């Protein structure tokens, strides 16, 4: 007699090339036939992974989703070889295979992005990611997706998040979710303009709370909360500020989830009226500590494979230790992890 699959929602953080770690996580989760993904909230690279997986599932189930993710990241790497302005010399690769800090091309790119806006440096608004998405995603199919999708972008004019549901997701909304203001021009949708969704939700959790039946949320964390080293260079300071900014809304939502859970636990709120969210996290502390912000721009295929393998292996371990807790209780202490 087959068991009823355990439903779970996924929250996928953005982080450029580091999204390949999430690819590895998803690749392993798709092999668990008794785990059903009900909803996915994604931002930036997390949004790409979410949409590629959802369309693959619509086309041909789990195997098709795995194939679609592999193909997507391969295409990103191919285009990166041609259009990525940051190229490491052999000596630079030997010094550090993944981070780009000491690459002359990276230093030049960072300097120019501080001097020239994308409206000046890229007046034609060329974005190779657009070509990959046009080639790989049939947005009409997303309306039939068995997975509920929630993609976040940040309004330039209001500073508020906008959440695009699966039947609202277009090429522009995906590009908006990954629109880094120093690299790309703001994306116009309807009567507003949008930047990267990470500024207001990396990722947003509330759609998974209110619009999905499952009480379990699995956060795939690729944006580190903690860095023990104090940044001294101006570039390191900017990068750390970005990490803190991109985590701030997530911490706020975690605080709210923890607050409601504690009130339910004390009997002050009814679980029939309020959802007792069970939180889980997959992350790789070793990977996060060895990589810095510059590596988010590394589109080398070997780097993607390195991250994918780490995501797959980390998920393998997580499943052995925590799969039994899905639908039962949280596998983390929210206060200790996010609020202490």
C-alpha positions as CSV (number, residue, x, y, z in Angstrom):
1,X,0.0,0.0,0.0
2,X,1.6,3.3,-1.1
3,X,2.1,6.0,1.5
4,X,0.5,9.5,1.1
5,X,3.3,11.8,0.0
6,X,4.5,14.4,2.4
7,X,3.7,17.9,1.2
8,X,6.3,20.6,1.6
9,X,6.9,24.2,0.4
10,X,10.3,25.5,-0.8
11,X,11.8,28.9,-0.2
12,X,14.7,29.5,-2.6
13,X,17.1,32.4,-2.0
14,X,18.8,34.4,-4.7
15,X,22.6,34.6,-5.0
16,X,23.7,34.6,-8.6
17,X,25.9,31.7,-9.5
18,X,25.5,30.3,-6.0
19,X,22.0,29.3,-7.2
20,X,23.8,26.2,-8.6
21,X,23.9,24.9,-5.0
22,X,20.1,25.1,-5.0
23,X,20.1,23.2,-8.3
24,X,21.9,20.3,-6.5
25,X,19.4,20.5,-3.6
26,X,16.4,20.3,-6.0
27,X,18.0,17.5,-8.0
28,X,18.2,15.4,-4.9
29,X,14.7,16.3,-3.6
30,X,13.2,15.3,-6.9
31,X,14.4,11.8,-6.3
32,X,12.2,11.5,-3.2
33,X,8.9,10.2,-4.7
34,X,7.2,10.5,-1.3
35,X,7.9,14.2,-1.0
36,X,5.5,16.4,-2.9
37,X,6.4,20.0,-3.6
38,X,3.2,22.1,-3.2
39,X,4.6,25.6,-3.5
40,X,7.8,27.5,-4.3
41,X,8.8,31.0,-3.4
42,X,11.8,32.2,-5.2
43,X,13.9,35.3,-5.7
44,X,16.5,36.1,-8.4
45,X,18.4,32.8,-9.0
46,X,15.9,31.1,-6.8
47,X,13.1,32.3,-9.1
48,X,15.0,30.8,-12.1
49,X,15.3,27.5,-10.4
50,X,11.7,27.5,-9.3
51,X,10.3,28.3,-12.8
52,X,12.6,25.8,-14.6
53,X,11.6,23.1,-12.1
54,X,7.9,23.9,-12.3
55,X,7.8,23.9,-16.1
56,X,9.8,20.6,-16.3
57,X,7.3,19.0,-13.9
58,X,4.5,20.2,-16.1
59,X,6.2,18.7,-19.2
60,X,7.2,15.3,-17.9
61,X,7.3,15.0,-14.1
62,X,10.4,14.7,-11.9
63,X,12.8,13.4,-14.5
64,X,11.9,16.1,-16.9
65,X,12.4,18.7,-14.1
66,X,15.9,17.3,-13.4
67,X,16.8,17.5,-17.1
68,X,15.4,21.0,-17.4
69,X,17.5,22.3,-14.5
70,X,20.7,20.7,-15.9
71,X,20.0,22.2,-19.3
72,X,19.3,25.7,-17.8
73,X,22.6,25.9,-15.9
74,X,24.6,24.5,-18.8
75,X,23.1,27.3,-21.0
76,X,24.0,29.9,-18.4
77,X,27.6,28.7,-18.4
78,X,27.8,28.7,-22.2
79,X,26.6,32.3,-22.5
80,X,28.9,33.3,-19.6
81,X,31.9,32.0,-21.5
82,X,31.0,34.5,-24.3
83,X,29.4,37.5,-22.5
84,X,30.7,37.5,-19.0
85,X,33.2,40.4,-18.9
86,X,35.1,38.8,-16.0
87,X,37.7,36.3,-17.2
88,X,40.4,34.8,-14.9
89,X,43.9,34.2,-16.1
90,X,45.4,30.8,-15.5
91,X,47.5,32.2,-12.6
92,X,44.4,33.7,-11.0
93,X,42.7,30.4,-11.3
94,X,45.6,28.6,-9.5
95,X,45.5,31.3,-6.8
96,X,41.8,30.8,-6.1
97,X,39.6,28.7,-8.5
98,X,36.2,30.1,-7.5
99,X,36.4,33.6,-6.1
100,X,37.1,36.5,-8.4
101,X,38.4,39.2,-6.0
102,X,41.9,39.3,-7.3
103,X,40.9,39.1,-10.9
104,X,41.9,42.3,-12.8
105,X,38.8,42.0,-14.9
106,X,36.6,41.7,-11.8
107,X,38.2,44.8,-10.3
108,X,37.7,46.7,-13.5
109,X,34.1,45.6,-13.7
110,X,33.4,46.7,-10.1
111,X,35.0,50.0,-10.6
112,X,33.1,50.8,-13.8
113,X,29.8,49.7,-12.2
114,X,30.4,52.4,-9.5
115,X,31.1,55.1,-12.1
116,X,28.7,54.3,-14.9
117,X,25.1,53.3,-14.4
118,X,23.7,50.5,-16.6
119,X,21.8,53.2,-18.6
120,X,25.3,54.5,-19.6
121,X,27.4,51.4,-19.8
122,X,24.6,49.2,-21.4
123,X,22.3,51.6,-23.3
124,X,20.9,48.8,-25.4
125,X,20.0,47.0,-22.2
126,X,21.5,43.7,-23.4
127,X,20.9,40.9,-21.0
128,X,22.1,37.4,-22.0
129,X,19.8,35.8,-19.3
130,X,16.9,37.0,-21.3
131,X,18.0,34.8,-24.2
132,X,18.3,31.7,-22.0
133,X,14.8,32.2,-20.5
134,X,13.3,32.8,-23.9
135,X,14.8,29.6,-25.2
136,X,14.1,27.4,-22.2
137,X,10.8,28.6,-20.7
138,X,7.3,28.3,-22.2
139,X,5.5,30.7,-19.9
140,X,2.1,29.6,-21.0
141,X,2.7,26.2,-19.6
142,X,3.3,27.6,-16.1
143,X,-0.5,28.3,-15.9
144,X,-0.9,24.5,-15.8
145,X,1.9,23.9,-13.3
146,X,1.0,21.5,-10.4
147,X,3.3,23.7,-8.3
148,X,2.2,27.1,-6.9
149,X,4.9,29.6,-7.8
150,X,5.6,33.0,-6.1
151,X,8.3,35.2,-7.6
152,X,9.4,38.4,-5.9
153,X,10.5,41.7,-7.4
154,X,11.1,45.1,-5.7
155,X,9.2,48.2,-6.9
156,X,11.7,51.0,-7.6
157,X,9.1,53.7,-6.9
158,X,7.4,52.3,-3.8
159,X,10.1,50.1,-2.3
160,X,7.5,47.4,-1.8
161,X,7.7,43.8,-2.9
162,X,5.5,42.5,-5.7
163,X,4.7,38.8,-5.8
164,X,4.0,37.3,-9.2
165,X,2.0,34.0,-9.0
166,X,2.4,31.2,-11.4
167,X,-0.3,32.5,-13.8
168,X,1.2,36.0,-13.7
169,X,4.9,35.0,-14.4
170,X,6.3,36.4,-17.6
171,X,9.8,36.9,-19.0
172,X,9.8,40.4,-17.7
173,X,8.8,39.4,-14.1
174,X,11.6,36.8,-14.0
175,X,14.1,39.4,-15.3
176,X,12.8,41.8,-12.7
177,X,13.4,39.4,-9.9
178,X,17.1,39.2,-10.9
179,X,17.6,42.8,-11.9
180,X,20.7,44.0,-10.0
181,X,20.5,47.8,-10.2
182,X,24.3,48.4,-10.8
183,X,24.3,45.9,-13.8
184,X,20.8,46.1,-15.4
185,X,18.3,48.7,-16.2
186,X,15.1,48.5,-14.1
187,X,12.4,46.3,-15.7
188,X,9.1,48.0,-16.6
189,X,6.0,45.9,-15.9
190,X,2.6,47.6,-16.2
191,X,3.1,51.1,-14.9
192,X,6.0,50.5,-12.6
193,X,9.7,49.6,-12.6
194,X,11.3,46.8,-10.7
195,X,14.7,45.7,-9.3
196,X,15.9,42.5,-7.7
197,X,13.4,40.9,-5.4
198,X,16.0,40.2,-2.8
199,X,15.8,43.8,-1.4
200,X,12.4,43.1,0.0
201,X,12.2,39.3,0.2
202,X,15.0,36.8,-0.2
203,X,12.7,34.9,-0.5
204,X,9.3,35.9,0.7
205,X,7.7,33.4,3.0
206,X,4.2,34.7,3.6
207,X,2.7,33.5,0.3
208,X,3.6,29.9,1.3
209,X,1.9,30.5,4.7
210,X,-1.3,32.0,3.3
211,X,-1.7,30.3,-0.1
212,X,-0.5,26.8,0.5
213,X,-2.0,24.0,2.7
214,X,1.3,22.5,3.8
215,X,2.7,23.7,7.1
216,X,6.3,22.8,6.2
217,X,8.6,25.3,4.6
218,X,12.1,24.2,3.5
219,X,14.5,27.2,3.1
220,X,17.4,26.7,0.7
221,X,19.8,29.2,2.1
222,X,22.7,30.4,-0.1
223,X,23.0,34.0,1.4
224,X,25.1,33.7,4.6
225,X,23.6,35.2,7.8
226,X,26.9,35.2,9.6
227,X,30.5,36.0,8.5
228,X,33.0,36.0,11.3
229,X,35.6,38.0,9.4
230,X,35.2,41.8,9.7
231,X,35.3,43.4,6.2
232,X,38.0,46.0,5.8
233,X,38.2,46.8,2.1
234,X,35.5,49.0,0.6
235,X,34.4,46.2,-1.7
236,X,34.1,43.7,1.2
237,X,32.1,46.3,3.2
238,X,29.6,46.8,0.3
239,X,29.2,43.1,-0.2
240,X,28.6,42.5,3.5
241,X,26.0,45.3,3.6
242,X,24.3,43.7,0.6
243,X,24.2,40.3,2.4
244,X,22.7,42.0,5.5
245,X,20.1,43.9,3.4
246,X,19.1,40.8,1.5
247,X,18.6,38.8,4.8
248,X,16.7,41.5,6.7
249,X,13.2,40.8,5.4
250,X,13.8,37.0,5.9
251,X,14.8,37.6,9.5
252,X,11.6,39.7,10.1
253,X,9.4,36.9,8.7
254,X,11.2,34.3,10.8
255,X,10.5,36.5,13.8
256,X,6.8,36.6,13.0
257,X,6.6,32.8,12.4
258,X,8.5,32.1,15.7
259,X,6.1,34.5,17.6
260,X,3.0,32.8,16.3
261,X,4.4,29.3,16.9
262,X,5.2,30.1,20.5
263,X,1.7,31.5,21.1
264,X,0.2,28.3,19.6
265,X,2.5,26.2,21.8
266,X,1.4,28.1,24.9
267,X,-2.3,27.7,24.0
268,X,-2.8,31.4,23.4
269,X,-3.7,31.0,19.8
270,X,-5.8,28.2,18.2
271,X,-4.0,26.0,15.6
272,X,-7.4,25.8,13.9
273,X,-7.2,29.5,13.1
274,X,-3.4,30.1,12.9
275,X,-1.0,27.9,10.9
276,X,1.8,26.4,13.0
277,X,4.6,26.6,10.5
278,X,7.3,23.9,10.6
279,X,10.6,25.4,9.4
280,X,13.5,23.5,7.8
281,X,16.8,24.7,6.3
282,X,19.3,23.2,3.9
283,X,22.6,25.2,3.7
284,X,26.3,24.5,3.4
285,X,28.3,26.3,5.9
286,X,31.7,25.2,4.4
287,X,30.7,26.4,1.0
288,X,29.4,29.7,2.2
289,X,32.6,30.4,4.3
290,X,35.0,29.6,1.4
291,X,33.1,31.8,-1.1
292,X,32.5,35.5,-1.2
293,X,30.3,37.8,-3.2
294,X,32.6,38.0,-6.2
295,X,32.0,34.3,-6.9
296,X,28.3,35.0,-7.5
297,X,29.5,36.3,-11.0
298,X,31.5,33.1,-11.8
299,X,29.7,31.3,-14.6
300,X,32.4,28.6,-15.0
301,X,30.8,25.2,-15.6
302,X,33.3,23.5,-13.2
303,X,32.1,26.0,-10.5
304,X,28.5,25.2,-11.2
305,X,29.2,21.4,-10.9
306,X,31.1,22.0,-7.6
307,X,28.1,23.8,-6.1
308,X,25.6,21.3,-7.5
309,X,27.5,18.4,-6.0
310,X,27.7,20.2,-2.6
311,X,23.9,20.9,-2.8
312,X,23.1,17.3,-3.7
313,X,25.4,15.8,-1.0
314,X,24.1,18.2,1.7
315,X,20.5,17.3,0.9
316,X,21.4,13.6,1.1
317,X,22.6,14.1,4.6
318,X,19.6,16.4,5.5
319,X,17.1,13.8,4.3
320,X,18.7,11.1,6.4
321,X,18.5,13.2,9.5
322,X,15.3,15.2,9.0
323,X,13.0,13.7,6.5
324,X,11.0,12.0,9.2
325,X,10.3,15.4,10.8
326,X,8.4,16.7,7.7
327,X,4.8,17.3,8.7
328,X,5.7,16.5,12.4
329,X,7.8,19.4,13.7
330,X,10.5,22.0,12.7
331,X,14.0,20.6,12.3
332,X,15.5,23.9,13.4
333,X,15.1,26.3,16.3
334,X,14.1,29.5,14.6
335,X,15.3,31.7,17.6
336,X,18.7,30.1,17.8
337,X,19.2,30.1,14.0
338,X,17.9,33.6,13.1
339,X,17.1,35.7,16.1
340,X,19.7,35.0,18.9
